[in-house]
Amino acid sequence: MTTQPSQAETLLGFPADFVWGAATAAYQIEGAAAEDGRGPSVWDTFAHTPGTVLGGDTGDVAVDHYHRFAEDVALMSSLGLTAYRFSVSWPRVQPGGSGPVNQKGLDFYRRLVDALLEAGIQPWPTLYHWDLPQPLEDAGGWPERETAYRFAEYAALMREAIGDRVVNWTTINEPWCAAFLGYASGDHAPGRREPEASVRAAHHLLLGHGLAAQALRGEGRRVGAAVNLYAVSPASEAPEDVDAARRIDGLQNRFFLDALLLGRYPEDVLADVQPYDLGVREGDMAIVGGPIDQLGINYYNRFFVTGREGAAPAITSPFAQASPWPGSEHVGFVQVGRPVTAMGWEIDESGLAEVLTRVGTEYPSVPLYVTENGAAFDDVVSAEGVEDPDRIAYIEAHLRACHSVITAGVPLRGYFAWSLMDNFEWGWGYAKRFGLVYIDFATQARIPKSSARWYASVIERGGIDRSPAE
């Protein structure tokens, strides 16, 4: 007689309290750009500027989450999500970036949080996912120190509004993108190409994080930031390639990790960005590196880089014209023949294990969460729905990487798939689909893809199938 293997024998199980989530961002999904008192953000201004977004797309309507949030929460519940990471639109709750509060905007987030809690889903708000109120940009934006203090005031407003019901808070999302795509390459809003302004923006974003963390902390709230990390490898062992890898790893990864977890900037990175002045003042780094309760890590792919002339730049937008690497504009990016997503990004799940292990072993211990991970593919609706086996394979491979580092002792506590729904993909407009749920942008119909059903089964079972070799 043969016995059937138990679930424990066939499943790579995750801890019972592992957080299973999905993530979105306000400008990408909410729409209602000029309703109920919302003011313009830098992304409204940028997207309405010709030649900035593919197809002339904007987030004016997006996927209409502002009006359809109850439907979307029900969708999350049907997938079994235990947490939902969303961002708050700063210009929706404080249109001027300072001064009067828009109660209708705050009420929207109160309703959203209440609906999530009623569905048994933990809300994970992010206070800044790139939609700076336009009046603050008109006053100089993130290169100006005052913006960090306005951000802290906004954080305090949100604490007062929903802090009694929300435990887990993220201050800023991907400050690298906000600083260097926004102010160095100009690929993202506000579209400026000013290298010195970009390094000052990076510091002030981190200062804003530290000040906001102080404003949020207390009464059991857990506060952190979310950084986009990449495994960075030299294209060869040639000295110029090794130096290129040091430079990109420095500005992409170590600049933010060292600041947040060690309270300092790496000396070699400061040398790389000379003669630019970050605007650091006495006491800043103690604020930036103040205590955090958790750290979000966003991961999509690995970089292979070269310092040799003539290499291609990284693909940062369909209209890229300048480098987002102040002080290292000569560095090029190469591909090594791995399968790619619809974004042209090579798939390398080993890089996720590498960055998680690095943070877990080389820095002071803090609970880690994968706050974004996912892939765009060219999804097609058929009579059977939307089948997306490539996305399932991508997420499964990265979950295996997560399981491996947990087994090795890295304090990884949760995973958020990017994204819950197809949405406005920044400079790519509506041309790239990352969602677990397909959106028919003409009708706003929500169609769960096969990846959504697969992810729901992973959550229900608390793990993924072991491979035959395991």
Secondary structure, 3 states (H helix, E strand, C coil): CCCCCCHHHHEEECCCCCEEEEECCHHHHCCCCCCCCCCCEHHHHHHCCCCCCHHHCCCCCCCCHHHHHHHHHHHHHHHCCCEEEEECCHHHHCCCCCCCCCHHHHHHHHHHHHHHHHCCCEEEEEEECCCCEHHHHHCCCCCCCHHHHHHHHHHHHHHHHHCCCCCEEEEEECHHHHHHHHHCCCCCCCCCCCHHHHHHHHHHHHHHHHHHHHHHCECCEEEEEEEECCCEEECCCCHHHHHHHHHHHHHHHHHHHHHHHHCCCCHHHHHHCCCCCCCCCCCHHHHHCCCCCEEEEECCCCEEEECCCCCCCCCCCCCCCCCCCCCCCCCEEECCCCCECCCCCECCCHHHHHHHHHHHHHCCCCCEEEEECCCCCCCCEECCEECCHHHHHHHHHHHHHHHHHHHCCCCEEEEEEECCECCCCHHHCCCCCCCCEEEECCCCEEEECHHHHHHHHHHHHCEEECCCCC
